[in-house]
Amino acid sequence: MNGKLRKISAHIFIAIIAVFSVKAAAQIFFVQTPVVAPAGSSIVLRNGGGFQSGDTRFQLRIQLQSGGIQPNGPLRLFLGNQVLWTAPNTSPRFQSVPNATFVTEACILRFQSDGNLVVLGAQGVLEAPVSGCDNPNNTEQNMSVMWASNTSGNPGAILDVQNDGNVVIKTANNRVIWSTNTCCR
């Protein structure tokens, strides 16, 4: 097995562990990139978790502020505490009805085996003590897509938070199909 394939295989193994670790415990977890989602599966990260560069300087995180509402969008690329990029259209979405206000907030960051990077959101009542994300009745199956890289159809795609600050999704043949355009830091 050549060195590059061995490195990608090791990252797949780490990603599989990450999926089980995140579901098994409420902990903040970062997956080091590059990663390939296992065939027929996804790498799923919850609030506070994300993907990080090999040198650990850059983190693509899904992060809600305390109280749940993140006005500028919860999917952001960080260099330390500096925000370099924010996913568009991931701010909370509000819907008012008589006697309540519903909010859909981002809860999950998922890199799918088809190559799509997706933010899933759950709906909850704004005034409720438990957010939509923390409600045990809200599962991935009944959450809605709030944002996606629109890179599906690329099995074996690689997500890479690069050491230069750029986040890319590449095909299995290393052709870049999506980027944050935050290179060279």
FILUMPA-69706 format. One record per atom (N, C-alpha, C): residue number from 1; atom name; residue in one letter; x negated, y negated, z negated. Coordinates in steps of 0.2 Angstrom, whole numbers. Each point is the difference from the previous one (the first is absolute). Layout:
{NUM, CA, A, {X, Y, Z}} ...
! end
This chain:
{1, N, M, {-4, 6, 0}} {1, CA, M, {4, -6, 0}} {1, C, M, {-5, -6, 0}} {2, N, N, {2, -5, 5}} {2, CA, N, {-5, -6, 0}} {2, C, N, {2, -4, -6}} {3, N, G, {-5, -5, -1}} {3, CA, G, {1, -5, -6}} {3, C, G, {6, -4, 0}} {4, N, K, {2, -3, 6}} {4, CA, K, {6, -4, 1}} {4, C, K, {7, 4, -2}} {5, N, L, {0, 6, 3}} {5, CA, L, {6, 5, -1}} {5, C, L, {0, 2, -8}} {6, N, R, {-6, 1, -3}} {6, CA, R, {0, 2, -7}} {6, C, R, {3, -6, -4}} {7, N, K, {-2, -6, 2}} {7, CA, K, {2, -6, -4}} {7, C, K, {7, -1, 1}} {8, N, I, {3, 0, 6}} {8, CA, I, {7, 0, 0}} {8, C, I, {4, 5, -3}} {9, N, S, {-3, 6, 0}} {9, CA, S, {3, 6, -4}} {9, C, S, {0, -1, -7}} {10, N, A, {-5, -3, -3}} {10, CA, A, {-1, -2, -7}} {10, C, A, {6, -5, -2}} {11, N, H, {1, -5, 5}} {11, CA, H, {5, -5, -2}} {11, C, H, {7, 3, 1}} {12, N, I, {1, 4, 4}} {12, CA, I, {6, 4, 1}} {12, C, I, {2, 3, -7}} {13, N, F, {-5, 4, -3}} {13, CA, F, {0, 3, -6}} {13, C, F, {2, -5, -6}} {14, N, I, {-4, -5, 0}} {14, CA, I, {1, -6, -5}} {14, C, I, {8, -2, 1}} {15, N, A, {2, -1, 6}} {15, CA, A, {6, -3, 1}} {15, C, A, {6, 5, -2}} {16, N, I, {-1, 6, 1}} {16, CA, I, {5, 5, -3}} {16, C, I, {0, 0, -7}} {17, N, I, {-6, -1, -4}} {17, CA, I, {0, 0, -7}} {17, C, I, {4, -7, -2}} {18, N, A, {-1, -5, 4}} {18, CA, A, {3, -6, -2}} {18, C, A, {7, 0, 0}} {19, N, V, {3, 4, 5}} {19, CA, V, {7, 0, 0}} {19, C, V, {3, 4, -6}} {20, N, F, {-3, 5, -2}} {20, CA, F, {2, 4, -6}} {20, C, F, {-2, -4, -6}} {21, N, S, {-5, -4, 0}} {21, CA, S, {-2, -3, -6}} {21, C, S, {5, -6, -1}} {22, N, V, {2, -4, 5}} {22, CA, V, {4, -5, -1}} {22, C, V, {7, 2, -2}} {23, N, K, {3, 6, 3}} {23, CA, K, {6, 2, -2}} {23, C, K, {0, 3, -7}} {24, N, A, {-6, 3, -2}} {24, CA, A, {0, 3, -6}} {24, C, A, {-1, -5, -6}} {25, N, A, {-2, -5, 1}} {25, CA, A, {-2, -5, -6}} {25, C, A, {1, -7, 2}} {26, N, A, {2, -4, -4}} {26, CA, A, {1, -7, 1}} {26, C, A, {-6, -4, -1}} {27, N, Q, {-5, 0, 5}} {27, CA, Q, {-6, -3, -1}} {27, C, Q, {-2, -4, 7}} {28, N, I, {-4, -4, -1}} {28, CA, I, {-2, -4, 6}} {28, C, I, {-5, 4, 3}} {29, N, F, {1, 1, 7}} {29, CA, F, {-5, 4, 3}} {29, C, F, {-2, -3, 7}} {30, N, F, {-6, 0, 2}} {30, CA, F, {-3, -2, 6}} {30, C, F, {-3, 6, 4}} {31, N, V, {2, 0, 6}} {31, CA, V, {-3, 5, 5}} {31, C, V, {-5, -3, 4}} {32, N, Q, {-6, 3, -1}} {32, CA, Q, {-6, -3, 4}} {32, C, Q, {1, 2, 8}} {33, N, T, {-1, -5, 4}} {33, CA, T, {1, 2, 7}} {33, C, T, {-7, 1, 3}} {34, N, P, {0, 3, 6}} {34, CA, P, {5, 1, 5}} {34, C, P, {4, 6, -2}} {35, N, V, {7, 1, 1}} {35, CA, V, {4, 5, -1}} {35, C, V, {4, 2, 6}} {36, N, V, {2, 7, 0}} {36, CA, V, {5, 2, 5}} {36, C, V, {5, 4, -4}} {37, N, A, {6, -2, 1}} {37, CA, A, {6, 3, -4}} {37, C, A, {0, 8, 2}} {38, N, P, {1, 4, -4}} {38, CA, P, {1, 7, 2}} {38, C, P, {6, 1, 4}} {39, N, A, {-1, 5, 5}} {39, CA, A, {5, 1, 5}} {39, C, A, {7, 2, -3}} {40, N, G, {5, -4, 2}} {40, CA, G, {7, 1, -3}} {40, C, G, {1, -3, -7}} {41, N, S, {-5, -4, -2}} {41, CA, S, {1, -3, -7}} {41, C, S, {-2, -7, 1}} {42, N, S, {-1, -3, -6}} {42, CA, S, {-1, -7, -1}} {42, C, S, {-4, -1, -6}} {43, N, I, {-4, -6, 0}} {43, CA, I, {-4, -2, -6}} {43, C, I, {5, -5, -3}} {44, N, V, {2, 1, -6}} {44, CA, V, {5, -4, -3}} {44, C, V, {-3, -4, -6}} {45, N, L, {0, -6, 0}} {45, CA, L, {-2, -4, -6}} {45, C, L, {5, -5, -3}} {46, N, R, {1, 0, -6}} {46, CA, R, {5, -5, -3}} {46, C, R, {-3, -6, -3}} {47, N, N, {4, -4, -3}} {47, CA, N, {-2, -7, -2}} {47, C, N, {-7, 0, -4}} {48, N, G, {-4, -4, 2}} {48, CA, G, {-7, -1, -3}} {48, C, G, {-5, 4, 4}} {49, N, G, {2, 5, 4}} {49, CA, G, {-5, 4, 3}} {49, C, G, {-1, -2, 7}} {50, N, G, {-5, 3, 4}} {50, CA, G, {-1, -2, 7}} {50, C, G, {-6, 4, 2}} {51, N, F, {-3, -3, 6}} {51, CA, F, {-6, 3, 3}} {51, C, F, {-5, -5, -1}} {52, N, Q, {-7, 2, 0}} {52, CA, Q, {-5, -4, -1}} {52, C, Q, {-6, 2, 5}} {53, N, S, {-4, -5, 1}} {53, CA, S, {-6, 1, 4}} {53, C, S, {-5, 4, -3}} {54, N, G, {-4, 3, 4}} {54, CA, G, {-6, 5, -3}} {54, C, G, {-4, -4, -5}} {55, N, D, {-1, -6, 1}} {55, CA, D, {-4, -4, -5}} {55, C, D, {4, -2, -6}} {56, N, T, {6, 1, 0}} {56, CA, T, {5, -2, -5}} {56, C, T, {2, -8, -1}} {57, N, R, {-3, -4, 5}} {57, CA, R, {1, -7, -1}} {57, C, R, {7, -2, 3}} {58, N, F, {3, 3, 4}} {58, CA, F, {6, -1, 3}} {58, C, F, {5, 5, -1}} {59, N, Q, {6, -3, -2}} {59, CA, Q, {6, 5, -2}} {59, C, Q, {6, -3, 3}} {60, N, L, {3, 5, 4}} {60, CA, L, {7, -1, 3}} {60, C, L, {5, 3, -6}} {61, N, R, {3, -5, -3}} {61, CA, R, {4, 2, -6}} {61, C, R, {8, -1, 1}} {62, N, I, {4, 4, -3}} {62, CA, I, {7, -2, -1}} {62, C, I, {1, -1, -7}} {63, N, Q, {2, -6, -1}} {63, CA, Q, {-1, -3, -7}} {63, C, Q, {6, -5, -1}} {64, N, L, {4, 2, -5}} {64, CA, L, {6, -4, -2}} {64, C, L, {-3, -4, -6}} {65, N, Q, {2, -7, -1}} {65, CA, Q, {-1, -3, -6}} {65, C, Q, {4, 2, -5}} {66, N, S, {-2, -1, -7}} {66, CA, S, {4, 2, -5}} {66, C, S, {7, -4, 1}} {67, N, G, {5, 4, -2}} {67, CA, G, {7, -2, 2}} {67, C, G, {2, 2, 6}} {68, N, G, {-4, 3, 4}} {68, CA, G, {2, 3, 7}} {68, C, G, {0, -4, 6}} {69, N, I, {1, -6, 0}} {69, CA, I, {0, -4, 6}} {69, C, I, {-6, -3, 2}} {70, N, Q, {-2, 1, 6}} {70, CA, Q, {-7, -2, 3}} {70, C, Q, {2, -5, 5}} {71, N, P, {1, -7, -1}} {71, CA, P, {2, -4, 5}} {71, C, P, {-4, 0, 7}} {72, N, N, {-6, 1, 0}} {72, CA, N, {-4, 0, 6}} {72, C, N, {-1, 7, 3}} {73, N, G, {3, 5, -2}} {73, CA, G, {0, 6, 3}} {73, C, G, {-5, 5, -4}} {74, N, P, {2, 6, -1}} {74, CA, P, {-4, 4, -5}} {74, C, P, {-6, 4, 4}} {75, N, L, {0, 0, 6}} {75, CA, L, {-6, 4, 4}} {75, C, L, {-5, -5, 2}} {76, N, R, {-5, 0, -4}} {76, CA, R, {-6, -5, 2}} {76, C, R, {-7, 3, 0}} {77, N, L, {-4, -3, 3}} {77, CA, L, {-7, 2, 1}} {77, C, L, {-4, -5, -5}} {78, N, F, {-4, 3, -4}} {78, CA, F, {-4, -4, -5}} {78, C, F, {-7, 1, 1}} {79, N, L, {-4, -6, -2}} {79, CA, L, {-7, 0, -1}} {79, C, L, {-1, -2, -7}} {80, N, G, {-1, 4, -5}} {80, CA, G, {1, -2, -7}} {80, C, G, {7, -2, -1}} {81, N, N, {1, -7, -2}} {81, CA, N, {7, -2, -2}} {81, C, N, {2, -5, 6}} {82, N, Q, {-4, 0, 5}} {82, CA, Q, {2, -5, 6}} {82, C, Q, {4, 4, 5}} {83, N, V, {6, -3, 2}} {83, CA, V, {4, 4, 5}} {83, C, V, {-2, -2, 7}} {84, N, L, {-2, 5, 4}} {84, CA, L, {-2, -1, 7}} {84, C, L, {5, 0, 5}} {85, N, W, {5, 4, -2}} {85, CA, W, {6, 2, 5}} {85, C, W, {6, 2, -4}} {86, N, T, {6, -2, 2}} {86, CA, T, {6, 3, -2}} {86, C, T, {4, 2, 5}} {87, N, A, {3, 6, -1}} {87, CA, A, {5, 3, 5}} {87, C, A, {6, -4, 1}} {88, N, P, {2, -2, 6}} {88, CA, P, {5, -4, 1}} {88, C, P, {7, 3, -2}} {89, N, N, {5, -4, -1}} {89, CA, N, {7, 3, -2}} {89, C, N, {0, 5, -5}} {90, N, T, {-4, 0, -5}} {90, CA, T, {1, 5, -6}} {90, C, T, {2, -4, -6}} {91, N, S, {2, -6, 0}} {91, CA, S, {2, -4, -6}} {91, C, S, {7, 3, -2}} {92, N, P, {2, 0, -6}} {92, CA, P, {7, 3, -2}} {92, C, P, {5, -3, 4}} {93, N, R, {5, 4, 1}} {93, CA, R, {6, -2, 4}} {93, C, R, {6, 0, -5}} {94, N, F, {4, -5, 0}} {94, CA, F, {5, -1, -4}} {94, C, F, {7, 0, 3}} {95, N, Q, {5, 3, -3}} {95, CA, Q, {7, 1, 2}} {95, C, Q, {4, -1, -5}} {96, N, S, {4, -6, 0}} {96, CA, S, {5, -1, -5}} {96, C, S, {7, 2, 1}} {97, N, V, {3, 3, -5}} {97, CA, V, {7, 2, 0}} {97, C, V, {3, -2, -6}} {98, N, P, {7, 0, 0}} {98, CA, P, {3, -2, -7}} {98, C, P, {-3, 3, -6}} {99, N, N, {-2, -3, -5}} {99, CA, N, {-2, 2, -6}} {99, C, N, {-7, 3, 0}} {100, N, A, {-4, 0, 6}} {100, CA, A, {-7, 3, -1}} {100, C, A, {-4, -3, 6}} {101, N, T, {-6, 1, 0}} {101, CA, T, {-5, -2, 5}} {101, C, T, {-4, 7, 1}} {102, N, F, {0, 2, 6}} {102, CA, F, {-5, 6, 1}} {102, C, F, {-6, -2, 3}} {103, N, V, {-6, 3, -2}} {103, CA, V, {-6, -2, 3}} {103, C, V, {-3, 7, 3}} {104, N, T, {-3, -1, 6}} {104, CA, T, {-4, 6, 2}} {104, C, T, {-7, -2, 0}} {105, N, E, {-4, 4, -4}} {105, CA, E, {-7, -2, -1}} {105, C, E, {-4, 6, 2}} {106, N, A, {-6, -2, 2}} {106, CA, A, {-5, 5, 3}} {106, C, A, {-2, 5, -6}} {107, N, C, {-1, 6, 1}} {107, CA, C, {-1, 5, -6}} {107, C, C, {-6, 5, 2}} {108, N, I, {0, 2, 7}} {108, CA, I, {-5, 5, 2}} {108, C, I, {-4, -2, 6}} {109, N, L, {-6, 2, 0}} {109, CA, L, {-4, -1, 6}} {109, C, L, {-2, 7, 2}} {110, N, R, {2, 1, 7}} {110, CA, R, {-1, 7, 2}} {110, C, R, {-3, 0, 7}} {111, N, F, {-6, 4, 0}} {111, CA, F, {-3, 1, 6}} {111, C, F, {2, 7, 3}} {112, N, Q, {3, 0, 5}} {112, CA, Q, {3, 6, 3}} {112, C, Q, {-4, 4, 5}} {113, N, S, {1, 7, 0}} {113, CA, S, {-4, 4, 5}} {113, C, S, {1, -2, 7}} {114, N, D, {5, -4, 2}} {114, CA, D, {1, -2, 7}} {114, C, D, {-4, -7, 1}} {115, N, G, {-4, -2, -5}} {115, CA, G, {-4, -6, 1}} {115, C, G, {4, -7, -2}} {116, N, N, {6, 1, -3}} {116, CA, N, {3, -6, -2}} {116, C, N, {-1, -2, -7}} {117, N, L, {-2, -6, -1}} {117, CA, L, {0, -3, -7}} {117, C, L, {6, -4, -2}} {118, N, V, {3, 2, -5}} {118, CA, V, {7, -2, -2}} {118, C, V, {1, -2, -7}} {119, N, V, {4, -6, -1}} {119, CA, V, {2, -2, -6}} {119, C, V, {7, 1, -1}} {120, N, L, {2, 4, -5}} {120, CA, L, {7, 2, -2}} {120, C, L, {2, -4, -6}} {121, N, G, {6, -2, 1}} {121, CA, G, {4, -4, -5}} {121, C, G, {6, 3, -3}} {122, N, A, {1, -1, -6}} {122, CA, A, {6, 3, -4}} {122, C, A, {5, -6, -2}} {123, N, Q, {6, 1, 0}} {123, CA, Q, {5, -5, -2}} {123, C, Q, {2, 1, -7}} {124, N, G, {0, -6, -4}} {124, CA, G, {2, 0, -6}} {124, C, G, {4, -6, -2}} {125, N, V, {3, -1, -6}} {125, CA, V, {4, -6, -2}} {125, C, V, {-5, -4, -3}} {126, N, L, {-1, -7, 2}} {126, CA, L, {-5, -4, -2}} {126, C, L, {0, -1, -7}} {127, N, E, {6, 0, -3}} {127, CA, E, {1, -2, -8}} {127, C, E, {-1, 6, -4}} {128, N, A, {-1, 6, 3}} {128, CA, A, {0, 6, -3}} {128, C, A, {-7, 1, -4}} {129, N, P, {0, 4, -6}} {129, CA, P, {-7, 0, -3}} {129, C, P, {-5, 5, 3}} {130, N, V, {3, 4, 5}} {130, CA, V, {-4, 5, 4}} {130, C, V, {0, -2, 7}} {131, N, S, {-6, -2, 3}} {131, CA, S, {-1, -2, 7}} {131, C, S, {2, 6, 4}} {132, N, G, {2, -1, 7}} {132, CA, G, {1, 5, 5}} {132, C, G, {-5, 5, 0}} {133, N, C, {-7, -2, 0}} {133, CA, C, {-5, 4, 0}} {133, C, C, {-1, 5, -6}} {134, N, D, {2, -2, -6}} {134, CA, D, {0, 4, -6}} {134, C, D, {6, 4, -1}} {135, N, N, {5, -1, 4}} {135, CA, N, {6, 4, 0}} {135, C, N, {-1, 7, 2}} {136, N, P, {0, 5, -4}} {136, CA, P, {-1, 7, 2}} {136, C, P, {4, 3, 5}} {137, N, N, {6, -3, 1}} {137, CA, N, {5, 2, 6}} {137, C, N, {-3, -3, 7}} {138, N, N, {-4, -4, 0}} {138, CA, N, {-3, -3, 6}} {138, C, N, {-6, 5, 2}} {139, N, T, {1, 4, 5}} {139, CA, T, {-6, 4, 2}} {139, C, T, {-2, -2, 7}} {140, N, E, {-5, 2, 3}} {140, CA, E, {-3, -2, 6}} {140, C, E, {6, 1, 6}} {141, N, Q, {4, 5, -1}} {141, CA, Q, {5, 2, 5}} {141, C, Q, {5, -5, 0}} {142, N, N, {2, -4, -5}} {142, CA, N, {5, -5, 0}} {142, C, N, {-3, -7, 0}} {143, N, M, {-6, -1, 1}} {143, CA, M, {-3, -7, 0}} {143, C, M, {0, -2, 8}} {144, N, S, {-1, -6, 1}} {144, CA, S, {0, -3, 7}} {144, C, S, {-7, -3, 1}} {145, N, V, {-1, 0, 7}} {145, CA, V, {-7, -2, 2}} {145, C, V, {1, -8, 0}} {146, N, M, {-5, -3, -3}} {146, CA, M, {0, -7, -1}} {146, C, M, {-6, -3, 5}} {147, N, W, {-5, 4, 2}} {147, CA, W, {-5, -2, 4}} {147, C, W, {-3, 7, 3}} {148, N, A, {-3, -1, 6}} {148, CA, A, {-3, 6, 3}} {148, C, A, {-6, -3, 5}} {149, N, S, {-5, 4, 0}} {149, CA, S, {-5, -2, 5}} {149, C, S, {2, 2, 7}} {150, N, N, {5, 4, 1}} {150, CA, N, {3, 2, 7}} {150, C, N, {-5, 4, 4}} {151, N, T, {-4, 4, -4}} {151, CA, T, {-5, 4, 4}} {151, C, T, {2, 8, 0}} {152, N, S, {6, 1, -1}} {152, CA, S, {2, 7, 0}} {152, C, S, {-1, 3, 7}} {153, N, G, {0, 7, 0}} {153, CA, G, {-2, 3, 7}} {153, C, G, {-7, 1, 0}} {154, N, N, {-4, 0, -5}} {154, CA, N, {-7, 1, 0}} {154, C, N, {-2, 5, -5}} {155, N, P, {1, 6, 1}} {155, CA, P, {-2, 5, -6}} {155, C, P, {-7, 0, 0}} {156, N, G, {-3, 1, -6}} {156, CA, G, {-7, 0, -1}} {156, C, G, {-3, -7, -1}} {157, N, A, {4, -5, 0}} {157, CA, A, {-2, -7, 0}} {157, C, A, {-4, -1, -7}} {158, N, I, {-4, -5, 0}} {158, CA, I, {-5, -1, -5}} {158, C, I, {2, -7, -3}} {159, N, L, {1, -1, -6}} {159, CA, L, {1, -6, -4}} {159, C, L, {-7, -2, -3}} {160, N, D, {-3, -6, 2}} {160, CA, D, {-6, -2, -3}} {160, C, D, {0, -7, -3}} {161, N, V, {-1, -1, -6}} {161, CA, V, {-2, -6, -3}} {161, C, V, {-7, -1, 1}} {162, N, Q, {-3, -4, 4}} {162, CA, Q, {-7, 0, 2}} {162, C, Q, {-4, -4, -5}} {163, N, N, {-6, 1, 0}} {163, CA, N, {-5, -4, -5}} {163, C, N, {0, -7, 3}} {164, N, D, {2, -2, 6}} {164, CA, D, {0, -7, 2}} {164, C, D, {6, -4, -1}} {165, N, G, {5, 4, -4}} {165, CA, G, {6, -4, -2}} {165, C, G, {6, 1, 5}} {166, N, N, {-1, 4, 6}} {166, CA, N, {5, 1, 5}} {166, C, N, {3, 7, -2}} {167, N, V, {7, 0, 0}} {167, CA, V, {4, 6, 0}} {167, C, V, {2, 2, 7}} {168, N, V, {-2, 6, 2}} {168, CA, V, {2, 3, 6}} {168, C, V, {4, 6, 0}} {169, N, I, {4, 2, 5}} {169, CA, I, {2, 7, 1}} {169, C, I, {-2, 1, 7}} {170, N, K, {-4, 6, 0}} {170, CA, K, {-3, 2, 6}} {170, C, K, {3, 7, 2}} {171, N, T, {1, 2, 7}} {171, CA, T, {2, 6, 2}} {171, C, T, {-6, 5, -2}} {172, N, A, {2, 6, 1}} {172, CA, A, {-5, 6, -1}} {172, C, A, {-6, -1, 4}} {173, N, N, {0, -4, 5}} {173, CA, N, {-5, -1, 5}} {173, C, N, {-4, -7, -2}} {174, N, N, {2, -2, -6}} {174, CA, N, {-3, -7, -2}} {174, C, N, {1, -6, 4}} {175, N, R, {6, 0, 3}} {175, CA, R, {2, -6, 4}} {175, C, R, {5, -4, -5}} {176, N, V, {-2, -6, -2}} {176, CA, V, {4, -4, -4}} {176, C, V, {7, -2, 3}} {177, N, I, {5, 2, -4}} {177, CA, I, {7, -2, 2}} {177, C, I, {4, -5, -4}} {178, N, W, {-4, -2, -6}} {178, CA, W, {3, -5, -5}} {178, C, W, {-5, -2, -4}} {179, N, S, {0, -7, -2}} {179, CA, S, {-5, -3, -4}} {179, C, S, {3, -6, -4}} {180, N, T, {-3, -2, -5}} {180, CA, T, {2, -6, -4}} {180, C, T, {-4, -6, 3}} {181, N, N, {-5, 1, 4}} {181, CA, N, {-4, -5, 3}} {181, C, N, {-3, -4, -6}} {182, N, T, {-3, 3, -5}} {182, CA, T, {-3, -3, -5}} {182, C, T, {-8, 2, -1}} {183, N, C, {-2, 1, 6}} {183, CA, C, {-7, 2, 0}} {183, C, C, {-6, -5, -2}} {184, N, C, {-5, 3, -1}} {184, CA, C, {-7, -3, -1}} {184, C, C, {0, -5, -6}} {185, N, R, {1, 3, -6}} {185, CA, R, {-1, -3, -6}} {185, C, R, {-6, 2, -4}} 
! end
